[in-house]
């Protein structure tokens, strides 16, 4: 359970302290006042990155050299320090690697951006899945990071004016062939495990027997093994030389959702898309529960985008979870009996 959060030079927070209820904590106030920045800080505390920004420098308060997130979770004190080119984690004043930290503070995030995830870019969909995988797989993020760095280095050589020699690109191919299969296999396995949970949740939420499904679409046809990757490189070397980039890469993967046997985006109404998203979050929470990971639900100003029925479904999804909510609408308090309501202007920069 998250008990207290202190933000120092984080976004628009010079120094803000938030006490977190064991049930639901609702932070309310006008748009642009810093509510989402609190949710974002907890998300970074959980998975080591923001879902909104790639640049670490944008997470710090303007004019500051670093931003700090300090949190009491269970009986431990965590501190994350973000600088333009570095990121460090401490637990009880001892430095931790990001790899060992992953999964320590599990969260599930539902933000306005996710309402358009089915019609958005594949990078948004894969980012949504990756955020989940970071927490349940202790090695997934490391394999993904190593793979992407090797691909970037190989691409630099492929884009050079003078075509690279085999011995120049082969070291990067060895790294890709070792780590990419771990990434692809993890994505395929988690989708296999989530699909039946998604389908049951959708039937419960929609009160229909309509079938929702999801599949991982790989950008290229290859066997996700070291041998399969090496075979792809050998077979497609001239093709990649002509394209001047690595074609077998996790950034080309996508999740395709289906409803009634057709792609979800071609057949679903707006309400059905929201039901599918709530079902996916439900499946993720249930999967975490099987691993004895009690996630903190992070709901960033999404209630106003849902009708009454789906608001009730979201409230039910949060039952038994510590939940942190941001909203501009006081009527949303009614969905969470016993919630602690905090006005953003009462806490921002007043610690």
N, C-alpha and C positions, 0 to 999 in steps of 0.2 A: 504494500500500500504506500502510495506517495503521501507524505505528510506535510511537507513544506517545500516551497520553491523560492529561490532568491535569484533575481536577474540583475546583473551589474553590467552596464554599458552594452545592453542587448537591444538592438533595434532602437525604439524610442524610449526604452526603459533605462534611465540612469541608475536607479536602484529601487527595485520593486520586490516586495515580499508578499507571497500568497500562501495562506494556510489552506490546506486541501482537506475537504471532508472525506470521511471513509466511504460515504455513499456518493451523492451527486453534489458537485460544486458548479454553480452557474455564475459566470462572469458576464455582466451586462453593461451596455453603454452604447454610445453612438458609433457609427462606422468611422474608421480611421483613428480610433483612440488607443489602440494597442492591444486589443483583446486577442486577435489572431496571433500576435507575436508571442503571447504566453503559450498558446497551444503549440506554436512552432518550436518554442524552446523545449517543451516536454517531448516533442517528436524527435528533436535532435538529441536530447538526452537518451532517448530510447534506441535510435538506429544510427546516430552519428552523422546525419545529414538532413537538410531541409527538403521538403517536397516543393518548395517555392523557388529557391535560389540555388544556383550552382556555385556562385562566388562566395567564399567565406567572408570576404571583406564587406559584403553587403549586410551581413548579420550583425555587425558591430555598430554601436551608436556612432553617428557622425563625429569625427574628430578624435575618436578613441583608438588606442593601439590594440585593444583586445576586448572580447566580450566574454562574460563568465556566466555559466549556469551552475548554480549550487542547489542540491536537492537532498532532502532526507527521505529515503525510501526504505521501508521496513525499519531496521535499526542501523542502517549504514548511511554514511554521508558521501555523496557523489559530487564531483566537480568536473565540469567540462570547460576548457578554455579554448576559445576560437580566435585565431589571428589570421591575417590575410593569406598566409602560406603554411599554416600549421593548425593542428587540432590535437588536443591532449585530453586524456581521461584519468581521473584519480578516484580511487575508492578508499575512504578512510585515510586520506593523505598519502596513499601509495599509488604510484603510476600503474596504469593498466594498458594493455594493448587493446585496440578497438576490437580485435578478434575475440579476446576473452570477455570483453564487455557486452558483446551482442547477446541479446536474450535476457540480460539481467533485469531490465525494466520493460516488460512487454507492453505494447500498446497496439490499438487498432484506431486508425485515423479515418474520419469521414469529413471531408472538406467540400466546399461548393464546387471546386474543380472536378471532383469525382462524379458529380451529377451528369457530366458530359463525357464520361470516360469511354462509353461505347462508341461514340461518334468522334472522339478525339483522335490523337495520333497514337500510333503503336508504342511510341516511347512513353506516353502517359500510362497506357495499359500495362506495359512491362515494368515500369517504375512502381506501379501499384502492387504488382505481384512480387517484385524484388524486395520491396520494403517488408513484406511479410516473410519472405525467405531469409532475409538477413537475420531475423529473430529466431526462427525455428531451426536453422541449419548453422552450426558454429563455423563451418568452413566455406559456405557459399560465397559470402562477400569477398573473401580473399581470392578464391578461384576466379570470380568475375573480374576483380580489379587487375589481377595478373594477366588475364586473357586480354583485356582491353588495352592495357599498356603495351603488350607485345604486338597487338594488331596495329596500334598507332605507330610503333617503331617500324614495323614491316611496311606499312603504308607510306611512310616517309621515304623509304628506299624505292618502293614501286613508283613513286611520283617524281623521282629524280630524272633529270634530263638524260642521263646515261643509264640504261637499264642495268640493274644490279646483277652481280654474279650469284650463282647458286649458293656459294659458301657465305655470302653476305646475308642472305635472307634465311638461310637454313636454321641458324640458332633461334630465331624468333618463331619459326615454324615448329621447332621442337617444344618450345614453351606452350604455344597455342595447342598443339596436339596433346599435351599433358593435361592442361587445365580446362579447355573448352568442353570436353566430354562431361566433366563434373558439373558444369553450369547447365548444359542441355539436359542431362539426366535428372538433375534436381528439379528443373522446371517441369519436365514431363511427369515425374513422380508426384510432385505436389498437386498438379492439376488432376491426375488420376485419383488422388485421395480426396480432393475437394469436390469433385464432380457429383458424387452421390449425395453429399451433404448439401450442395447447392440445389440439386433437384428437389430434395425433400423440403428444404426451406422455401423454395419458390411455390411448391404446391400448397404449403401452409399459409403463406402470405397472400397468394392470389386466390386461394380457395377454389382452384381448378385442378384438373389433372393434366394440364398442358405441360409438355416436356421442354425444359430449358437445358442447354448443354454448352460445353465450352471445350475447345481444342487448342493445342499449341501448334501454331503454324511456323515451321522452320523456313528461314529465308532460302536455304539451299538444300539439296537432297544429299545427305551424307549420313553415315552410321556414326552415332555419338560415342565413338571409342577412339583411342589413340591411333589404332591402325586405320580406322575409317577416315580420320582427319588427314593423315599422311597420304592416304590414297586419293583424297580429294585434291590435295595440293599437287600431287604428281599428275593427275588427270587434267586439272584445270589451270596449270601453270601459265600457258600462253594466253588463256582467257583473262586471267588476273593481270598479266603483264599489259594486255591491251586496255583493260579497264583501269589500270594503275591504282588498284586498291584490292584489299583482301575481301573476298566475297563470302567466305564462311565466317560469320561474326554474330555474336548474340544480339547485336543491335538491330539485326534484321528479323528477329523473331517477333511474333505477334500472337495475341490471344483472339480467337474468333468465337463469338457467342452465337448460339442458335436458339430460336424459339419456333415451335410448330414446324420444325424441320427446315426452316429458312434462316438466313442470317438475321440476327436480332435487329440490326439497324434497318433492314428492309421490311420488317413486318410488325415490329413492336410499337405500341403507342408510348407517349411520354411516361404515362403512369406505369406501364409494363416495364419500361427501362428502369424506373426507380425501384420497382419491386425486385427486379433482377439484381440490382446493386445491393439492396438490403439483404437479399438472399445470399449474395457472395460474402458480405460482411458476417452474416450469421454463420456461414460455413467456416469462415476463418476463425471466428471465435470458438466454435465447437471443436475445431481441430486443435487449437491452442489448449482448450480444456483437457483434451485427451493426453496432452503432454504435461499436464499440471502447470500450465502457464496461465495465470489469471491476468488477462490484459486490462490495462486502463483504457477506457473508451474515450477518445478525443473527438468531440463533435463541434466543428467550427461553423457556427451560423448557418446550419442547414435546415432547421425546423421550418423556416418560412417558405422553403422550396417544396415542402411535402404537404399533401392533403391530410385530413384528419386520420384516415385509415392508416396511412403509412407513417404518420407521426406516432400512432399507437404501436405500430410494428417496431419502430426505432426505440421507443421507450421499453418495449418488451425485450429487445435485443440487449439493452443495458442492464436488465435486472440481474442483481448479484454481482455487478461489476462496479468498481470505482469509476466514476464518470465525470469528465470535466467538459463543460459546455460553454460556448460563447453565443450570445444572442443580443439583438437589439429590442426584442419583443418580450414584454413582461408576461404575456399570456402563456408563454412556453414553460413558465415555472410550474404550472399546474400539473404537468405530466410527470413531475418528479417530487413525490411527497417526501417531506423531510430534507429537501435540498438546502444547501447553504447558498444564499444569493449574495454576490459581491458586486458592488458598483465599481467599475474600472477607475473612476476618478477618485475613489476613496483609497486606492492602493498604489496607483502608478507614481513612481518617483517619491514615495513617502516613507520608505523603509528606514 
